[in-house]
Amino acid sequence: MLKRLKQIFALFFALVIVAMAGAFIYLFTLDGLESVINSRLTAMIDGRYNIEASVGKVSGDFWSGVVLEDVRIKYVDSISTNLLARIPRVTTAYTFSNLWRRKFLLEYLFIDSAEIMLVRDTARGWLLPQVPHGSSDGDSKDAPDIAVGMFALNDASLVIIDNSDTSRYDRINLIVSMQSVDGTIGLNINQLSFAADDSLLSLDASSGKLTYGGGLLLFKNFTMQSDDMRVTLNGNLSHADQLTAHVDFDINNLDLNRVAKFRGPRLKGVMDINGRLQLSNGEVSGSVSLGGRLGPASLENLHADFRYAGKVLVFDSLYGTTLGACGINGSGQINFNYK
């Protein structure tokens, strides 16, 4: 009897070994793991989002990290299929026990050479994934905690096709740390830069902190630099009940000729501008101080407090010095309802 039990145990053990070996060969040498992951992606997406996602190759030890290659995301509707993103390589590191407890805490997430395409046509608008029905801000409270020690987007490209207009952004490099807890997302941007097909839109460097939750966006020391121009923003923007905003801004070396190429009168000069802007109940108000050169004129120190609503711009105060020793002190308004 004991001998028979030993034989049964030995047979059972051999079957387990064969099964494990077969599973290993299937998963890691016969593209079985990719098939499992792609099937799971299809099950998660089908019926909820109008996209398709696939992974070409999966590698790594899976206990502490994984590498995905040839990741593709497509927009799909009844009319057409468009490629949204192609990512040659995604690398991440994590602690498996955290994932098991639905705590998505990643040490790093690196995305290399991603190609992203956004398309809008006249009939269907932007061809982007739909938001599932029934989702709301309240649902975000049930979302798992997410944190990424370092998220890096390396040498990415973005193509935007807006009807007949096409713009392209290359050499996109982004390094951030991020955290999402109870539906509130925090980003610490260490580096952001890109080159645009229109050089005036290129960004040499950007950094700062962003926090979003419950319809409120907070930004602290958010800085952007392009050539000699540098912009720093602090404040908040809310759309929870109505659109409100409070922004402190500081702009150094603003090239008016560069701005004029986009919109506005043909002005020349370089200005330094700082102030505060508020938006509430449909009224824009604030204060601004500026100095520099406007064409041949020198503006040493000009300050204004203003309000704008109903196409009427009111200067509560306007004072400063210009043209060397010409003092300005007054108030007034401009009514844009009259042409």
Residue pairs with C-beta under 8 A, 6 or more apart in sequence:
23 32
26 32
27 33
27 36
31 57
33 58
34 55
34 56
34 57
34 58
37 55
37 58
38 53
38 54
38 55
41 53
41 54
41 55
42 52
42 53
45 51
45 52
45 53
48 132
49 129
49 130
49 132
50 75
50 76
50 77
50 129
50 130
51 73
51 74
51 75
51 76
51 84
51 129
52 72
52 73
52 74
52 76
52 81
53 71
53 72
53 73
53 74
54 71
54 72
55 68
55 69
55 70
55 71
56 69
56 70
56 71
56 72
57 68
57 69
57 70
58 66
58 67
58 68
58 69
59 66
59 67
59 69
60 66
60 67
62 96
63 96
64 93
64 94
64 95
64 96
65 91
65 92
65 93
65 94
66 91
66 92
67 89
67 90
67 91
67 92
68 87
68 89
68 90
68 91
69 88
69 89
69 90
70 86
70 87
70 88
71 85
71 86
71 87
71 90
72 83
72 85
72 86
72 87
73 83
73 84
73 85
73 86
74 81
74 82
74 83
74 84
75 81
75 82
75 83
75 84
75 119
75 127
75 128
75 129
77 124
77 127
79 124
80 127
82 117
82 119
82 127
83 117
84 116
84 117
84 118
84 128
84 129
85 114
85 115
85 116
85 117
86 114
86 115
87 111
87 112
87 113
87 114
87 115
88 112
88 113
88 114
89 110
89 111
89 112
89 113
90 109
90 110
90 111
90 112
91 108
91 109
91 110
91 112
92 106
92 107
92 108
92 109
92 110
93 106
93 107
93 108
94 104
94 105
94 106
94 107
95 105
95 107
98 104
98 105
102 144
103 144
103 145
104 144
104 145
104 146
104 147
105 145
105 146
105 147
106 147
106 148
106 149
107 149
107 150
108 148
108 149
108 150
108 151
108 152
109 148
109 150
109 151
109 152
110 152
110 154
111 151
111 152
111 153
111 154
111 156
112 154
112 155
113 154
113 155
113 156
113 157
114 153
114 156
114 157
115 156
115 157
115 159
116 156
116 157
116 158
116 159
117 158
117 159
117 160
117 161
118 126
118 127
118 128
118 158
118 159
118 160
118 161
119 126
119 127
119 161
120 126
120 127
120 161
120 162
120 163
121 127
121 163
122 163
137 183
137 214
137 215
140 182
140 183
141 182
141 183
143 180
143 183
145 179
145 180
145 181
145 182
146 178
146 179
146 180
147 178
147 179
147 180
148 176
148 177
148 178
148 179
149 177
150 175
150 176
150 177
151 174
151 175
151 176
151 177
151 178
152 174
152 175
153 172
153 173
153 174
153 175
154 173
155 171
155 172
155 173
156 172
156 173
156 174
157 168
157 169
157 170
157 171
157 172
158 168
158 169
158 172
158 194
159 166
159 167
159 168
159 169
160 166
160 167
160 168
160 169
167 196
167 197
167 198
167 201
168 196
168 197
169 194
169 195
169 196
169 197
169 201
170 194
170 195
170 196
171 193
171 194
171 195
172 193
172 194
173 191
173 192
173 193
173 194
174 189
174 191
174 192
175 189
175 190
175 191
175 192
176 187
176 188
176 189
176 190
176 192
177 187
177 188
177 190
178 185
178 186
178 187
178 188
179 185
179 186
180 186
182 213
183 213
183 214
184 211
184 212
184 213
184 214
185 211
185 212
185 213
186 209
186 210
186 211
187 209
187 210
187 211
188 209
189 206
189 207
189 208
189 209
189 210
189 222
190 207
191 205
191 206
191 207
192 203
192 205
192 206
192 207
193 203
193 204
193 205
193 206
194 202
194 203
195 202
196 202
196 203
200 258
200 261
200 262
202 226
203 224
203 225
203 226
204 225
204 226
204 227
205 223
205 224
205 225
206 222
206 223
206 224
206 225
207 221
207 222
207 223
208 219
208 220
208 221
208 222
208 223
208 233
209 218
209 219
209 220
209 221
209 222
210 217
210 218
210 219
210 222
211 217
211 218
211 219
212 218
214 240
215 238
215 239
215 240
215 241
216 236
216 237
216 238
216 240
217 236
217 237
217 238
218 235
218 236
219 233
219 234
219 235
219 236
219 237
220 234
221 232
221 234
222 232
222 233
222 234
223 230
223 231
223 232
223 233
224 230
224 231
225 231
227 255
228 253
228 255
229 251
229 252
229 253
229 254
229 255
229 258
230 251
230 252
230 253
231 249
231 250
231 251
231 252
232 249
232 250
232 251
233 247
233 248
233 249
234 247
234 248
234 249
235 245
235 246
235 247
235 248
236 245
236 246
236 247
237 243
237 244
237 245
237 247
238 244
238 245
242 281
243 279
244 279
244 280
245 277
245 278
245 279
245 280
246 276
246 277
246 278
246 279
247 276
247 277
247 278
248 275
248 276
249 273
249 274
249 275
249 276
249 277
250 273
250 274
251 271
251 272
251 273
251 274
252 272
253 270
253 272
254 270
254 271
254 272
254 273
254 292
255 270
256 267
256 268
256 269
256 270
256 271
256 294
257 266
257 267
257 268
257 269
259 267
260 266
260 267
260 268
267 294
267 295
268 294
268 295
269 292
269 293
269 294
269 295
269 297
270 292
270 293
271 290
271 291
271 292
271 293
271 294
271 299
272 290
272 291
272 292
273 288
273 289
273 290
274 288
274 289
274 290
275 286
275 287
275 288
275 289
276 286
276 287
276 288
277 284
277 285
277 286
278 284
278 285
278 286
282 309
283 307
283 308
283 309
284 307
284 308
284 309
285 306
285 307
285 308
286 305
286 306
287 303
287 304
287 305
287 306
288 303
288 304
288 306
289 301
289 302
289 303
290 299
290 302
291 299
291 300
291 301
291 302
292 298
292 299
293 299
297 322
297 323
298 322
298 323
298 324
299 320
299 322
300 320
300 321
300 322
300 324
301 320
301 321
302 318
302 319
302 320
302 321
302 322
302 328
303 317
303 318
303 319
303 320
304 315
304 317
304 318
305 315
305 316
305 317
305 318
306 313
306 314
306 315
306 316
307 313
307 314
307 316
308 314
310 337
311 335
311 336
311 337
312 333
312 334
312 335
312 336
312 337
313 333
313 334
313 336
314 332
314 333
315 330
315 331
315 332
315 333
316 331
317 330
317 331
318 328
318 329
318 330
318 331
318 332
319 327
319 328
319 329
319 330
320 327
320 328
321 327
321 328
322 328
